[in-house]
Amino acid sequence: MTSVIRTEQAAQRYSQPDMKLEVIVIPVADVDRAKDFYASLHWRLDADVSGKDSFRVVQFTPPGSPCSVIFGNGVTSAVPGSARGLHLIVSDIIAAHAAVAERGIEISEPFHDIGGVFHHSDQIGRLKGTHPTRSSYSTFASFNDPDGNEWIFQEVTARLPGRVEAANAAFTSFIDLAGALRRAAAAHGQYEARSGGVHDETWPDWYADYIWKEQTGQPLPS
């Protein structure tokens, strides 16, 4: 009976088609103004295509993101600036905050939520500063584009189990990789201290194991 159930579960898994979120459409009032703003963030410009009757599509992709953003003329009937809670995942919220602020863009100070699970809407339940333990998924910062569409940085360092397939574990930027190495170095230092302070000759393997497991949501080495 157990083998039958497993066979059915496997069949369901492999018959389920991929549904990859690749584009989010946001409403803007001034296309050129929005284009200048997202270019100032150093997002990659993928397209700026015009058609008949002033139809226009502009596409940008945030660094390291598999999902792009589209705005333009005639692409959505939503009210300009009405997009809320668009999350950008970062591995170091302090660095991400600085990168936006240094471009003259107004951004909130890092904050965490009073409930400790996910942030509430608007300003409700916001506590100033990073999460006390800097735990993954728990620290945020927000900014708006010129129309008022809301973007939120969320700091994620260690993934929850099952959130990333092992085959998809990868780093898309120097900052992400450097952050992972720093966290591995700190954890390895504690490991060596517990081992009597003896230098670990296999530290590269330990680092690799830690980084891999952190990114794929597996129990970390201790």
N, C-alpha and C positions, 0 to 999 in steps of 0.2 A: 504493500500500500504506500509506504514511504517513497519507494522508487517511482511510483506512478505520479505522486504529487510533485516530486522533484522534476520529472520529465515535463509535466504540465507547466511548472514555473519557468523552466528553461525555454519552453516553446513560446510562452508569453513574452519573455525577455527579448528573444531574438526576432520576434515578429513585430515588436514595437519600433516604429521608425524614429529616427533622430528628429528632434524638433529644436533646432538651434536658434536661440534668440540672437539675431544679427543686426537688427535695425530698430531704433526708437525714433518716432517722429515727434518733434517738439514744435509748438506754435510760436511764431515770432511776427512782429509787426513790420520791422525793417530788416530785410534780408541782408543788405550790405553791412549794416551795423552789427548784426549777429555774426556775420562772417568774420568781420574784423576782431570781434571779441574772442571767438573760438580759435582763430589763428594766433591771437596773443597768448593763448594757453599752450601753444606749441602742439596743438592737436593736428593730426595729418589730414590735409585736404584731399579727399578722394574724388570729388566731382563737383562741378558747377555747370549744370546743363540747363539751357533755356528751350522753351517750346513755343507753341502758338498761344495767343491771348495772354501774354505775360507769365505763362506757366514757367516755373523755375525750381530746380531741385539742387540743393547744396548738401553735400555729405562730408562729415568729419568723423575721424576715429580717434578716441583718446589713446595715449601711449600704452601699449601692452594689452589693449582691450580687443576681444573678439567681436564686440558689438559696436556698431556705428550709430551716429546721430544724423538725422535728416531734417532739414527745415527748408522753407522756400515760399513760393507763391502758388496757391492752389493745391497744396499737398495735405492740408488738414483744415477742418472747419472749427477746431477748438479755439478758444479765446487765447490770444497771445499772452504768454506769461503764466498760463494755468497749469503747466506741468510741475508737479511737486514730487519731492522725495526720489529724485534720480540719483542712485548711489554709485559712487566711484570707489572701488576697493583699492586701498593703499597699504603697503607694508610698514610705512613709517609716516604717521600722520603729522609729525612735527616738520619733517622735510617737505611733505606735500603742502602743508599750510604755508611754509616759507616760500615755496615755489610760486604759489598763487599771489601771495601778498606782495612779493617783490616786483610783480608786474602791475602793481597799482590797483589790483582788484580787491574790493572789500570782502572780507571773509570773517566769519565768527571765530572766536577763540575755541580751541578744542573743548569738547564737553562730553559728559557721560549722562546716562539717564538714571533717574531716581529709582526705577524699578530694576535696573541691571540686566534687562533682557533685550529690549530694542527701544529706540527712542520714540517718544510720543510725538504727536503732530505739533507743528508750530513751536512755541517756546515752553510748552507744558512739560514739567518734570525735568527740565535741564539743570544739571549741576556743572559748575565751572571746572575746567581742568580735565586732564586725562583720567581714565578709570584708575582708582587707587592701586590696583594690582597690574594695571596695563594689560588686562586680559584680552585675548583676541575677541573681535567682534564688538567691543564695548566702548570704543572711543570714536567720536564724530567731530566734524566741523562742516559748516555749511556756507555756501555762497550762491549768488543769483547771477544770471546773465542779464543783459540790459533790459530785457522784457519782463524779468521777474521769475523766469523758470528756475526752480530750485534744484541745486546740486548738493549732494551730501557726501563728504569723504567718510568712509568707514575703515578703521584700521583692522586688518586681518593678518595675523601672523601664523597661528596654528589652526589648521582647518579641522572642523568636526569630522568624525568618521563618516566615510561614504560620500563626502562632498566632492572629492577629486579622484578620478580614476588614476591608478598608478601609471598607466601608459601616458597620461596627460600631464604628469608632473614636470614642470618646466619653469624657468625664469625668463621674463621678457625684458628685464632692465638691469643695469648695473646696480641701482639702488636696492631693488628687491633681493638680488643675490648677496650684496654686501650686508644687508640687514640680517639675512638668514645666517651668514657666516658669523656675525657678531653674536647672535643669540646662541649659536652652536658653541662658540668660544666660551661664552659665559657659563653655559651648562657643563662644558667639558672641564672648566676650571673647578667647578664644584665636584665633579666626578673624581678628578685627581686628588682634591683635598680629602675626600672620603676614602681614597685609596692610600692614604698616608703620605700624600705629597710626592709620590714617585712619578717621574715623567713617563707619560704614556707614549711609547714608540708607535703605537697604531692609531694615533690621533687623527690622521686623515680619514681612516675608515670610520672612526667614531663620528667625526663631523658629517661625513656623507650619510651615515645611517640616521643621524639626528635630523638633518635637513630633509631627507627623503620622507621620514616618518612624520615630521611636522607638517609638511605640505600635503601629505595624503591622509592625514587624520588618524594615524596609527599611534599606539602607545609609545611615548618617547623613551629612549635608553636612559638608564639611571646608574 
